[in-house]
Amino acid sequence: MSRIKRFLGFVWIILGPLGTIFMLYQAFDKISQAEPSHQLNTALQWGIILLVFIPIAIGLMIFGKYAIQDEYK
């Protein structure tokens, strides 16, 4: 069970930045494809989404760090 936790710790540490990079890519893509009249609203929506998601991704990386260190016994 300890090996599974450590393996998943590495997965979570990798998933945090990859998820953030993917979300940033999607945000820039959606904002650039929006009509000029709707671009501000789209940027505001994606800003809020990123504001919520980035701390979750950081927490995921911290959780992975603790899983690798075997802190969850």
Protein Blocks (a to p, Z undefined) as FASTA:
>chain_A
ZZmmmmmmmmmmmmmmmmmmmmmmmmmmmmmmpcfklmmmmmmmmmmmmmmmmmmmmmmm
mmmmmmmnopaZZ
